Structures are given as C-alpha cells and as structure tokens.
Amino acid sequence: MDETQFRKKALEALQQIPEGFRENLENLEIIVEDFAEPDTLLSLNLGSRWELLGLYSGQPLSARSFFDNFNPPCRIHLFRLPILRSIDDETRLVEVIRDVMLHEIGHHFGFNDQDLYSFSESLF
C-alpha cells in the first residue's frame, strides 16, 4: 500500500477516535513515515526498525503550564511499513492504526507506557 492510501486509512482511523479525545488534539500533527529514524530506535533500545509502529514527540498536556507562551506542535509518528507488516489482513488496517494513535494520544495526555498497557489490559 502506498503512502497516499495509507494516509487515507489514517484519516479514517482518526475519525474513529472518540470526540472527547479529538477535541483536545489541537497543535498535534500526525506524520506518516516508512520507518523511525535509526537514532530514535537506538534511544529506545530497539534492535529492529520493524519493532516501532508509532511514536509521540512533544510536551504532554499534563506537563504544560498556563505560563507557557509557545508550544511547538506535538507529533504522532505512524510508521507505515511496520504497521503494514504487523497485520495479516488488510481489513484490520484502520483498526491497527486507530489503536496505535490511541496509544500515542495517551502519551499526549501524559500517560507513560506502563499506564497505557495496564489500562488496555483492564479493558480486554
């Protein structure tokens, strides 16, 4: 699947995010890339570029102050090729992208990986 088609699927996935979350996503960019940068993988102690499906970069809402004058845009990076490789059925693509986005949006709200894994385990 090419990048244009993947971006369309990402927009579909974004529309599935509950409105209560979406209304708090101001100043947040969603970026589609084939893979994470090698330096990023190294900093996360990941040995393969196929291991990372998404990444949040920026200052979480929970760390912001009323006195902050300017916050550069936060970003959710979706890594297209690892996401595509993670699915065995293309009909699940929007669902997987949505789940990756929800995880990264959780970081945007200030949750760490452990919090997010615990929360997702309690749901399922």
C-alpha positions as CSV (number, residue, x, y, z in Angstrom):
1,M,0.0,0.0,0.0
2,D,1.4,3.4,-1.0
3,E,1.7,6.4,1.3
4,T,-1.3,8.2,-0.1
5,Q,-3.6,5.2,0.5
6,F,-2.1,4.7,4.0
7,R,-2.8,8.4,4.8
8,K,-6.5,7.9,3.8
9,K,-6.7,5.0,6.2
10,A,-5.1,7.0,8.9
11,L,-7.8,9.7,8.4
12,E,-10.4,7.0,8.7
13,A,-8.8,5.8,11.9
14,L,-8.7,9.4,13.3
15,Q,-12.4,9.7,12.8
16,Q,-12.9,6.6,15.0
17,I,-11.1,8.3,17.9
18,P,-13.8,9.4,20.4
19,E,-14.8,13.1,20.0
20,G,-13.8,13.8,23.6
21,F,-10.2,12.9,22.7
22,R,-10.2,14.5,19.3
23,E,-11.3,17.9,20.6
24,N,-8.1,18.0,22.7
25,L,-5.8,17.4,19.9
26,E,-5.1,21.0,19.0
27,N,-1.5,21.7,17.9
28,L,-0.9,18.0,17.2
29,E,0.4,16.8,13.8
30,I,0.1,13.2,12.5
31,I,3.1,12.3,10.4
32,V,3.4,9.2,8.3
33,E,6.9,7.8,7.7
34,D,8.1,4.5,6.4
35,F,10.3,3.8,9.5
36,A,11.6,5.5,12.6
37,E,15.0,7.2,12.4
38,P,17.9,5.0,13.4
39,D,18.7,7.4,16.3
40,T,15.2,7.1,17.6
41,L,15.4,3.3,17.5
42,L,18.7,3.4,19.3
43,S,17.4,5.8,22.0
44,L,14.5,3.4,22.7
45,N,16.8,0.3,22.7
46,L,15.1,-1.3,19.8
47,G,17.1,-3.6,17.7
48,S,15.0,-3.6,14.6
49,R,13.2,-0.9,12.6
50,W,10.2,-3.2,12.4
51,E,9.5,-3.0,16.1
52,L,8.2,0.5,16.4
53,L,4.7,1.2,15.0
54,G,4.2,4.7,16.3
55,L,5.8,7.4,18.4
56,Y,4.7,10.5,20.3
57,S,7.1,13.5,20.4
58,G,6.4,16.8,22.2
59,Q,5.4,18.1,25.5
60,P,2.4,16.3,27.0
61,L,-0.6,18.3,28.0
62,S,-0.1,17.3,31.6
63,A,3.4,19.0,31.6
64,R,2.2,22.3,30.2
65,S,1.9,25.4,32.2
66,F,-0.6,28.3,31.9
67,F,2.5,30.5,31.6
68,D,3.9,28.7,28.5
69,N,3.9,31.2,25.7
70,F,4.6,29.0,22.8
71,N,4.5,25.2,22.5
72,P,5.8,23.8,19.2
73,P,3.4,21.3,17.6
74,C,3.4,17.8,19.2
75,R,3.6,15.0,16.7
76,I,2.3,11.4,16.4
77,H,4.5,9.5,14.0
78,L,2.9,6.5,12.3
79,F,5.5,4.1,10.8
80,R,3.8,2.8,7.7
81,L,5.8,-0.3,6.8
82,P,6.0,-1.8,10.3
83,I,2.2,-1.2,10.7
84,L,1.5,-2.9,7.4
85,R,3.8,-5.8,8.3
86,S,2.0,-6.2,11.6
87,I,-1.3,-7.1,10.1
88,D,-2.3,-10.3,8.4
89,D,-5.5,-9.0,6.9
90,E,-5.7,-5.6,5.3
91,T,-9.3,-5.2,6.6
92,R,-7.8,-4.7,10.1
93,L,-5.5,-1.8,9.0
94,V,-7.8,1.0,10.1
95,E,-8.3,-0.7,13.5
96,V,-4.5,-1.1,14.0
97,I,-3.8,2.5,13.0
98,R,-6.5,3.6,15.4
99,D,-5.0,1.6,18.2
100,V,-1.5,3.0,17.6
101,M,-3.0,6.5,17.5
102,L,-4.9,5.9,20.8
103,H,-1.6,4.7,22.4
104,E,0.2,7.8,21.2
105,I,-2.7,10.1,22.2
106,G,-2.4,8.6,25.6
107,H,1.2,9.9,25.7
108,H,-0.1,13.3,24.6
109,F,-2.3,13.3,27.7
110,G,0.7,12.4,29.9
111,F,0.4,8.7,30.4
112,N,3.5,6.5,30.2
113,D,3.8,3.1,28.5
114,Q,3.2,1.2,31.8
115,D,0.0,3.2,32.5
116,L,-1.2,2.6,28.9
117,Y,-0.5,-1.1,29.0
118,S,-2.2,-1.5,32.3
119,F,-5.2,0.4,31.1
120,S,-5.5,-1.6,27.9
121,E,-5.2,-4.9,29.7
122,S,-8.1,-3.8,32.0
123,L,-10.3,-3.2,29.0
124,F,-9.7,-6.5,27.3
